[in-house]
């Protein structure tokens, strides 16, 4: 039994590109890769404290 169907889309694609023309690099306002070790540790502790606050509030 043969099954044939079409993959035509009703909408045009916003853009198309191949490996020879990848997306241009986006300028990031900040990057964890450019943070110092102490800044990363502080950010991790802040996020951890925030998550523990959510857990603590949920258990009340």
SULPEMO-V251497 format. One record per backbone hydrogen bond with DSSP energy under -0.5 kcal/mol. CO is the residue of the C=O (numbers start at 1). NH is the residue of the N-H. E is the energy in kcal/mol with one decimal. If there is no record, write none. Layout:
# SULPEMO-V251497
co->CO nh->NH e->E
co->CO nh->NH e->E
This chain:
# SULPEMO-V251497
co->2 nh->4 e->-0.5
co->18 nh->21 e->-1.6
co->26 nh->28 e->-0.7
co->31 nh->34 e->-1.1
co->32 nh->35 e->-0.8
co->36 nh->40 e->-2.5
co->37 nh->41 e->-2.5
co->38 nh->42 e->-2.5
co->39 nh->43 e->-2.4
co->40 nh->44 e->-2.6
co->41 nh->45 e->-2.5
co->42 nh->46 e->-2.2
co->43 nh->47 e->-2.5
co->44 nh->48 e->-2.6
co->45 nh->49 e->-2.6
co->46 nh->50 e->-2.2
co->47 nh->51 e->-2.4
co->48 nh->52 e->-2.6
co->49 nh->53 e->-2.1
co->50 nh->54 e->-1.8
co->51 nh->55 e->-2.2
co->52 nh->56 e->-2.9
co->53 nh->57 e->-2.5
co->54 nh->58 e->-2.1
co->55 nh->59 e->-1.6
co->56 nh->60 e->-0.7
co->57 nh->60 e->-0.6
